[in-house]
Amino acid sequence: MPRTREVRAFPLTDLRITRADDKTGRLEFHGRSIVYNSLSEDMGGWRERIMSGAATRTLETNPDVRFLINHDPNLLLARTASGTAGLTEVADEGVDVDARMADVSYARDLAVSLERGDISQMSFGFWVTADGWSGNVHEVFGIDLDGGDVSVVTYPAFAATSAELRSAAARATGQAAQQPDPEQVTRALQEMRAGKVLSASNRQLVQDARDALDALLDAADRSGPTAETYPLERARHKLREYELLAQL
């Protein structure tokens, strides 16, 4: 089974922006990208905690991690592979990122927004390597950061968990997996087609619809060509549409 990328967000703490002289135009960033032992928001009947040492093993392998704005690969600020960014585990507290940000306009704009406090959260993209459940709390004991990113974010995406994890959470909490309301999905699609930017809740709604269609496709693949079978090509077409929307 292919790895499923996860995204989590935390309040930005220990922020430091260092400006070099105007001649070099260099900006240096320091902040905490991952917070250990912090209980997440309610994620639908369950919460999550990144446990102390979760990043120890991956950091020992010198992972290739990009420092981005809003997880956008087009807004690259620094990268561990190039030596312009570094990740450091701080005892039982979490993982700090230090970066010499690129001398580009969006980095300078970001520095202003950070100093003003307009942007106050960080997020990271990773893969779970070891986890478990303690009651309704999902405990993450190991993560892989290689190929992932740390980002300063305007809106957090803490609830953007994978379909597999949401399904496991539903089993752990004894709740049925949430099914999207078709009318709400339709309204979200209408907003997108009207040129509006999807809100975080509508992006999650589209992702939930995508997951529901994915499950439907699996059922269709296992079923025979009967009159009751959902048209497979139609389902695949809709699935592709939702996948594209979920990436907006």
Disulfide bonds with the S-S distance in Angstrom:
none
